[in-house]
Amino acid sequence: MRFVAFDLETTGTVPGVDQIVEIGAVRFVDGQVEAVFSTLIDPKVSIPAGASAVNGIYNDMVAGKPTVDTVLSSLTEFCGADPMVAHNAPFDAQFLIADYKRHEFATPGGVILDTLPIARKIFPGLPNYKLGTLTQHLKIPSTGFHRAEEDATYCGQLFLEMLKRISINGQAPAIENLIALTGKAEYRFPIIERSPKQLDFLSLF
């Protein structure tokens, strides 16, 4: 199976208000990492101390890094139409959607799968379903959390472990069955259309 696991780090928890400071996306093909898209983002605002305490990303680390509008097209190209996987996917997706809408860029075309509700069904009875708890439960080697590329990689490995448990004769479930496991309707990035620009009145003469 081919999919892209993704994760973000942000200045806070409110999409459209708080800003992305790091994007990590990891493409898996047949159980192996094929390619990585990873970049720090200059949010053009000061990163609150509370956010830095969680993700370890500080203002000096993002100064001079690309702004989000300069990387969205590359992210879309990287993801293509592959299924996209994230832990608590709506949180990360809503941040990206806010920026895709603001800058009017085309979005990735794949369905978005949330590993959080799937994990709750496949691994009942755990004390919680944080990504760190699940990787520890599955003995997935890990060094740290709350950096985008690393968390995207762990999420992809978690997804692969879950696929193993629900595959039949080595055949992974169909996408519609994976969507059903989330207990929610199919979720995708919206199609963004550029708004028509007003013609310069003087250009008509």
N, C-alpha and C positions, 0 to 999 in steps of 0.2 A: 504493500500500500504506500502511496505517496501523499504526504501532507506537510503543512508548514505549522510548526508550533511558534507562538509569539507571546511576548510579554513587554510591558512598559514599566518605566519608573516615572513618577510624576511629582509635581510640587505640592499636591494635595489630593483630595478625593472627589472633587466636583468637576465633571467633564464640562468643557466650555468655559470654565472659570479658571481652574488650575491648569497647569501646563505640563506637557511631556518633557522630560529631561533625558530619557534614554529609550531607544527602541531596540529590541532583539527579536530576530526571526530566524528559525532554524528549519531548513528543509530536510525531511527524512524520506528516504526511498528504500523500500524493502528492509526496514529496520535499522538502516545506517544513516548517519548524518552525511548529506550530500553537499550542502552549501549553507553559509551563514550570512545573514545581514545584521550588522550590529553597529550602532553609532550613538554617541552622546549627542544631545540636542541643547543648543543654547535657547533657553526659554524667554530670554530678554526681560526676565523679572528675577528678583532675588529669590533663591531657594530658601524656604523657611527652615529654621534649625531643626524642627521636628521631623521634617521630611528627610533632611540630611542624616539625622540620627538613625532613620530606618534603612535608607538605601546607600548610605555612604558616599553620596554624590554631593559635592560642594561647589559653590559658585566659581572658584578658580578652575575647576575641572571642566566646566562647560563654556567658559569664556572663549570666544573665537571658534567654537564648534559650529557645525551647520545649524541653521534654523529649520524648523519643522517643514516649512513650505518648500525647502530645497531638497528634501529627501522623500516626500510622499510619492512622487512619480516613480522613483527607484524602488520603493517598497512595493508599490502596486505591481511593477514589472517582476520583482522577485517572487511575489506570491502567485501571480497569474490567476488561474482558476482552480488551484489546488484547494482541497479542504483545509481550513484553518482551525487550529486547536489552541485553547488557552484555558488556564485554571481561573475560574470565575470570569469567564470570557466576556460577559456584558460590560464589566467594569473597563477592561482594556479597550474593547471595541468602541464604547461610547466616547472615549477620549479621542480615538482616531477619527471616528465619524465627525466629531465637532470640528476637527482640523481639516478633514477632507471637505466638509461643507463650507467652512470659512474661506478656504483657498480654491474651491471649485476644481478639485482634481478627481480623475477617475479612480474608483476604488477597486480593490481585489474582488475577484468574481466567485470565489469558492464559498461553500457553506461554512458557517462557524460552529464548531462543536465545543461544548463546555465540559471539561474533565471533572469539574466539581460534582455535579449531580450524578454523573455516571459512576464516579468513585463511591458515592454514598450507596449506590445500589449493588456494586460489585464487592465492596468491602464493608459490610454492615458491622456496627459495633465498635468502631474506632472512637477514641476520645474526642477527636476533631478531624476535620478534613482539610487542614492546611497542607500546602504543598510539601513543606518540610516533614510533617507527620507521615504523609503517604510515602515519600521517598525513603524515610527511615523504616517504615513498615515493610516495604518491598526490598529493602537492602540495596537501594540504588546508591552508588557512591556519590557523595556530595561534599563540597568544601565550604560553600556559603550560599546565602540566599539574598534576595532583594537586589540583584543586578539583573538586567533584562536578558542578556544572552544566556547566562547560567540558568535562570529560572525557565526560560523558553526550552532549553535543553532538557532540564528535569521534567518539565511538563510533557515534552515529546516522549521521553523514556517512560513516564507514567502511562501515557496513552498506549504505548506499545505493550506494556505489561498487562493493561486491561484488555487489549485486543487478544492477547494470548489466551486469556481466561474465557473469552466468549467466542473464540473462533471454533469452527467445526471442521475437523479434518484439515486443519491448517488454512482454512478459508475464512478471511475476515468478514464480519457482517457487512451487509450493504449499508450505504450511507443513511438510507431512510430508517433502518433499524437502530443505527447509532443515534440519530436524531430522536427517535422514540425513547431511547434510554435516558435522554436528558429530561424527559417529561414536559418538554416545551415545544412550541411550534418551530419550524425551520427558521433559522436566524442567519441573515446575510448582511453585508454592508449595503447600504442603499446605492442606487445608481445616481450619480451626481451629474447634473447637466449644468454647463456654464450658462449663467444668465446673460442675455444679450446686452451688449454695451451700448450706451447711448451714443448716437452719432454726434460728432462735434458739428454744431450748427454752421460754423464758418467753413467747414470742409465742403459744404454743399455749394459754395460759390467759388 
